[in-house]
């Protein structure tokens, strides 16, 4: 079973801001629409990643003391 974000022969496409900005800079409308679909799917499946990141940082700070 393939993992989400994996395209056979295409590798993994992480949804980092740099990936999104690169896609915009290329100006490929089809690729932009595809990335929007992937990003919306990611949000639907995983929720607000920035909130989880902040929780992770809090836990790291607690354990680093």
Secondary structure, 3 states (H helix, E strand, C coil): CCCCCEECCCEECCCCHHHHHHHHHHCCHHHHHHHHHHHHHHHHHHCCHHHHHHHHHHHHHHHHC
